[in-house]
């Protein structure tokens, strides 16, 4: 699937505030009260959903760690969760 291309202009207000256009907010999955993260790389600014960005960073940091404790498949993870819940309820 090809990522959509959006081109929108927004006016910078006196306090540096900018309204993110509705189609961009929808694409990012953000709404009132949500946070966005600004990433500057090689002169390009990216605006991303902060929650999604944090999860992606966490996943990258944890890559390979599950295998070290025997969590290889989705079934392994599901079984671990089931057992952990049983232990909590005992």
LUMBA-620915 format. One line per 3 residues: number of its first residue (from 1); for each residue x, y, z of N, C-alpha, C. Coordinates in steps of 0.05 Angstrom, whole numbers, plus 5000, padded with zeros to 4 digits. Atoms other than C-alpha are relative to their C-alpha. Layout:
NUM) X:Y:Z:X:Y:Z:X:Y:Z ~ ...
//
This chain:
1) 5017:4976:5000:5000:5000:5000:5018:5025:5000 ~ 4985:4975:5002:5026:5069:4982:4989:5019:5020 ~ 5008:4980:4981:5026:5121:5036:4988:5024:4986
4) 5012:4976:5012:4980:5180:5021:5019:5024:5003 ~ 4985:4975:4999:5011:5248:5007:4981:5022:5007 ~ 5016:4977:4992:4982:5308:5043:5017:5025:4998
7) 4986:4974:5000:5001:5380:5030:4980:5020:5011 ~ 5017:4980:4987:4970:5431:5077:5016:5023:5010 ~ 4987:4976:4988:4988:5501:5099:4985:5006:5026
10) 5012:4991:4975:4976:5528:5169:5014:5025:5008 ~ 4989:4975:4991:4987:5596:5198:5011:4997:5028 ~ 4988:5000:4973:5034:5604:5258:4989:5024:5014
13) 5012:4978:4985:4999:5645:5311:5021:5013:5018 ~ 4981:4984:4984:5031:5695:5360:5016:4983:5020 ~ 4987:5016:4980:5048:5642:5412:5014:4975:4988
16) 4987:5023:5013:5077:5593:5360:4981:4977:4995 ~ 5019:5021:5003:5013:5553:5358:4991:4997:4970 ~ 5009:5007:5027:4991:5518:5294:4977:4980:5003
19) 5022:5019:5000:4925:5483:5281:5007:4978:4980 ~ 4994:5022:5019:4937:5414:5251:4974:4995:4985 ~ 5024:5004:5017:4889:5406:5192:4986:4973:5007
22) 5016:5023:4993:4832:5356:5203:5009:4974:4987 ~ 4992:5024:5014:4855:5307:5150:5026:4989:5011 ~ 4974:5008:4989:4925:5305:5181:4995:4988:5028
25) 5006:5011:4973:4896:5295:5252:4987:4972:4997 ~ 5013:5026:5005:4853:5238:5225:5021:4979:4992 ~ 4979:5018:5009:4912:5206:5190:5018:4992:5024
28) 4982:5006:4977:4955:5211:5254:4985:4986:5022 ~ 5016:5013:4979:4898:5185:5297:5001:5016:5026 ~ 5000:4983:4976:4900:5245:5344:4975:5017:5001
31) 5022:4982:4996:4845:5286:5374:5005:5018:5024 ~ 4997:4980:4978:4834:5339:5428:5013:4987:5024 ~ 4986:5009:4976:4882:5328:5486:5022:4980:4995
34) 4978:5018:5007:4927:5279:5450:5026:5015:4996 ~ 4974:4987:5003:5001:5293:5443:5012:4992:4973 ~ 4985:5006:5024:5044:5296:5380:5030:5005:5007
37) 4972:4998:4997:5119:5290:5375:5011:5012:4974 ~ 4987:4989:5023:5162:5332:5328:5028:4988:4998 ~ 4974:5013:5005:5222:5296:5298:5014:5015:4978
40) 4985:4985:5020:5275:5336:5261:5024:4983:4991 ~ 4978:5016:5011:5322:5296:5216:5007:5011:4972 ~ 4990:4991:5026:5364:5322:5159:4984:5023:4988
43) 5014:4977:5009:5326:5387:5155:4970:4996:4994 ~ 5028:5006:5004:5258:5353:5152:4987:4996:5027 ~ 5015:5003:4975:5206:5358:5207:4977:4981:4996
46) 5022:5019:5000:5160:5300:5220:4983:5004:5025 ~ 5018:4998:4977:5098:5304:5264:4987:4973:5002 ~ 5010:5027:4996:5077:5237:5294:4983:4999:5025
49) 5016:5006:4976:5027:5211:5344:5019:4991:5022 ~ 4981:5006:4978:5066:5211:5410:4997:4972:5011 ~ 5004:5027:4989:5034:5146:5435:5011:4979:4981
52) 4991:5019:5020:5049:5109:5370:5031:5001:4999 ~ 4971:4997:5001:5120:5137:5369:5013:4986:5024 ~ 4989:5012:4976:5133:5115:5441:4999:4970:4998
55) 5003:5029:5003:5107:5045:5426:5020:4989:4980 ~ 4981:5008:5020:5151:5040:5364:5028:5000:5012 ~ 4974:4998:4987:5212:5062:5404:5004:4977:5020
58) 4999:5022:4981:5196:5011:5459:5004:4973:4986 ~ 4997:5025:5015:5187:4955:5408:5028:4997:4989 ~ 4972:5001:5011:5254:4972:5376:5020:4993:5022
61) 4982:5005:4977:5288:4973:5444:4998:4971:5010 ~ 5005:5027:4989:5257:4906:5464:5004:4978:4979 ~ 4998:5020:5021:5269:4871:5397:5020:4979:5008
64) 4983:5023:4994:5298:4802:5409:4999:4992:5030 ~ 5001:5006:4971:5286:4804:5485:4981:4977:5006 ~ 5019:5021:4995:5226:4758:5482:5012:4972:4994
67) 4988:5025:5007:5266:4704:5448:5019:4990:5022 ~ 4981:5008:4978:5316:4705:5506:4986:4985:5022 ~ 5015:5013:4978:5261:4682:5554:4980:4980:4989
70) 5017:5021:5011:5227:4634:5506:4974:5009:4988 ~ 5025:4990:5012:5172:4679:5478:5005:5004:4971 ~ 4994:5000:5028:5179:4662:5405:4975:5006:4983
73) 5024:4998:5016:5108:4657:5378:4979:5016:5014 ~ 5023:4987:4988:5043:4694:5390:4987:4982:5021 ~ 5011:5020:4982:5019:4630:5424:5016:5000:5027
76) 4983:4999:4976:5079:4633:5472:4992:5024:5017 ~ 5007:4976:4986:5060:4704:5491:4973:4998:5013 ~ 5027:5004:4990:4986:4687:5499:5000:4982:5024
79) 4998:5019:4978:5004:4628:5544:5013:5014:5025 ~ 4987:4986:4978:5050:4672:5586:4980:5019:5014 ~ 5020:4982:4989:4995:4723:5595:4979:4985:5016
82) 5020:5016:4986:4944:4670:5614:5011:4990:5027 ~ 4988:5010:4975:4991:4640:5666:5005:5022:5020 ~ 4995:4977:4982:5010:4708:5694:4974:5009:5013
85) 5026:4992:4989:4936:4725:5703:4991:4980:5021 ~ 5007:5021:4981:4924:4658:5738:5015:5004:5026 ~ 4983:4995:4976:4982:4672:5786:4991:5024:5016
88) 5010:4976:4986:4955:4741:5802:4974:4995:5015 ~ 5026:5006:4988:4887:4713:5819:5000:4979:5021 ~ 4998:5021:4979:4912:4658:5865:5003:5011:5027
//
